[in-house]
Amino acid sequence: MSMRESGEMYLETILVLSKKNNTVRAIDIVEYMGFSKPAVSRAMSKLRDAKMILTDKDGYIALTGTGREIAEKIYERHTLLTKWLMQLGVDEETASADACRMEHVISDETFAAIKKTCKI
């Protein structure tokens, strides 16, 4: 499934927040990402329509199987690329920011090769 970078970022954010707090609401995403409430609301609507997330009557957000799969893939890329860049001597803040951009565009083949050769 092909997804735009913004959708991937929202899914990854939901995953990260759910690991920290067990529950996620739109306001948590607003605060974490620094986006406006209307922007997050539109994004959640699109992710719901794409069957990437579920929301319950109380507004709690959960990843579907497909949504979780994409979120885990992006999160793994972010984590490994950040550590890899830091091993190369890049400071943590820059490494994380660069990994965030790279995680969305790197091919599966290139990521697999980096993962295979990394000592992480």
MARLUM-560854 format. One line per field, with one value per residue (C-alpha): residue number from 1; residue in three letters; x negated, y, z negated. Coordinates in nm, 4 decimals, decimal comma. Each point is the difference from the previous one (the first is absolute). Layout:
N
torke: NUM ...
kolti: ALA ...
c1: X ...
c2: Y ...
c3: Z ...
***
This chain:
120
torke: 1 2 3 4 5 6 7 8 9 10 11 12 13 14 15 16 17 18 19 20 21 22 23 24 25 26 27 28 29 30 31 32 33 34 35 36 37 38 39 40 41 42 43 44 45 46 47 48 49 50 51 52 53 54 55 56 57 58 59 60 61 62 63 64 65 66 67 68 69 70 71 72 73 74 75 76 77 78 79 80 81 82 83 84 85 86 87 88 89 90 91 92 93 94 95 96 97 98 99 100 101 102 103 104 105 106 107 108 109 110 111 112 113 114 115 116 117 118 119 120
kolti: MET SER MET ARG GLU SER GLY GLU MET TYR LEU GLU THR ILE LEU VAL LEU SER LYS LYS ASN ASN THR VAL ARG ALA ILE ASP ILE VAL GLU TYR MET GLY PHE SER LYS PRO ALA VAL SER ARG ALA MET SER LYS LEU ARG ASP ALA LYS MET ILE LEU THR ASP LYS ASP GLY TYR ILE ALA LEU THR GLY THR GLY ARG GLU ILE ALA GLU LYS ILE TYR GLU ARG HIS THR LEU LEU THR LYS TRP LEU MET GLN LEU GLY VAL ASP GLU GLU THR ALA SER ALA ASP ALA CYS ARG MET GLU HIS VAL ILE SER ASP GLU THR PHE ALA ALA ILE LYS LYS THR CYS LYS ILE
c1: 0,0000 -0,1310 0,0473 -0,1036 -0,2733 0,2423 0,2186 -0,3058 -0,1038 0,3429 -0,0002 -0,3498 0,1075 0,3025 -0,2296 -0,2535 0,2711 0,1715 -0,3309 -0,0303 0,3588 0,1974 0,2767 -0,0099 0,2401 -0,0143 -0,1074 -0,3042 -0,0979 0,0547 -0,2322 -0,2634 -0,0225 0,0736 0,2721 0,3381 0,3091 0,1725 -0,3057 -0,0144 0,3763 -0,0213 -0,2913 0,1815 0,3044 -0,2142 -0,1734 0,3382 0,1325 -0,3123 0,0626 -0,3339 0,1507 0,3112 0,1538 0,2380 0,2941 -0,2296 -0,2423 -0,2766 -0,2039 -0,1395 -0,1996 0,1539 -0,2186 -0,0946 -0,0571 -0,2197 -0,2019 -0,0787 -0,0681 -0,2385 -0,1859 -0,0488 -0,0907 -0,2606 -0,1493 -0,0096 -0,1623 -0,2617 -0,0869 -0,0396 -0,2368 -0,1893 -0,0520 -0,1135 -0,2549 -0,1306 -0,0583 0,3173 0,1434 0,3259 0,2294 -0,1263 -0,0027 0,3627 0,1109 -0,1817 0,1327 0,3524 -0,0419 -0,1853 0,2433 0,2714 -0,2022 -0,2611 0,0679 0,0654 -0,3117 -0,2285 0,1458 -0,0486 -0,3646 -0,0590 0,1746 -0,2073 -0,3333 0,0755 -0,1466 0,2998
c2: 0,0000 0,3412 0,2811 0,3610 0,1080 0,1965 -0,3074 -0,2044 0,2673 -0,0038 -0,3806 0,0018 0,2658 -0,2068 -0,3001 0,1983 0,1566 -0,3342 -0,1483 0,2847 0,0390 -0,3071 0,2348 0,2658 0,2824 0,2659 0,2616 -0,2134 0,0032 0,3785 0,0524 -0,2514 0,1175 0,3687 0,0025 0,1725 -0,1840 0,0367 -0,1408 -0,3025 -0,0491 -0,0057 -0,2422 -0,2332 0,0051 -0,0981 -0,2764 -0,1293 0,0003 -0,1884 -0,2545 0,0789 0,1017 -0,0578 0,2486 -0,0897 0,1991 0,1720 0,1158 -0,2483 -0,0896 -0,3459 -0,1254 -0,2703 -0,2921 0,1762 0,3304 -0,1671 -0,1764 0,3307 0,1769 -0,2754 0,0116 0,3770 -0,0136 -0,2703 0,2056 0,3122 -0,1781 -0,1863 0,2949 0,2295 -0,2451 -0,0612 0,3723 0,0447 -0,2804 0,2018 0,2922 0,2039 0,1562 -0,1531 0,2933 0,0286 -0,3780 -0,0258 0,2886 -0,1471 -0,3500 0,1444 0,1236 -0,3081 -0,2567 0,0993 -0,0096 -0,2717 -0,3146 -0,3317 -0,1364 0,2762 -0,0173 -0,3774 0,0448 0,2615 -0,2188 -0,3031 0,1831 0,2016 -0,1031 0,1267
c3: 0,0000 0,0938 -0,2467 -0,0090 -0,2390 -0,2195 -0,0496 -0,0943 -0,2504 -0,1643 -0,0219 -0,1505 -0,2509 -0,1050 -0,0498 -0,2041 -0,2166 -0,0569 -0,1194 -0,2530 -0,1190 0,1152 0,1212 0,2701 0,0740 0,2695 -0,2556 -0,0851 0,3674 0,0184 -0,2968 0,1138 0,3610 -0,0577 0,2662 -0,0192 -0,1203 0,3411 0,1821 -0,2306 0,0265 0,3832 -0,0120 -0,2403 0,2277 0,2991 -0,1973 -0,1195 0,3573 0,1108 -0,2795 -0,1675 -0,3334 -0,2086 -0,2401 -0,2777 -0,1377 -0,2518 0,2703 -0,0717 0,3055 0,0765 0,2953 0,2174 0,1033 0,3234 -0,1774 -0,2613 0,2706 0,1723 -0,3323 -0,1159 0,3331 -0,0204 -0,3693 0,0631 0,2815 -0,2147 -0,2926 0,2016 0,2262 -0,3026 -0,1704 0,3250 0,0592 -0,3593 0,0507 0,2937 -0,2376 0,0522 -0,3168 -0,1266 0,0822 0,3582 0,0447 -0,1136 0,2245 0,3013 -0,0731 -0,0074 0,3564 0,1232 -0,1452 0,2469 0,3214 -0,0417 0,2006 -0,1712 0,1706 -0,1283 -0,3500 -0,0082 0,1029 -0,2725 -0,2554 0,1002 -0,0274 -0,3142 -0,3287 -0,1932
***
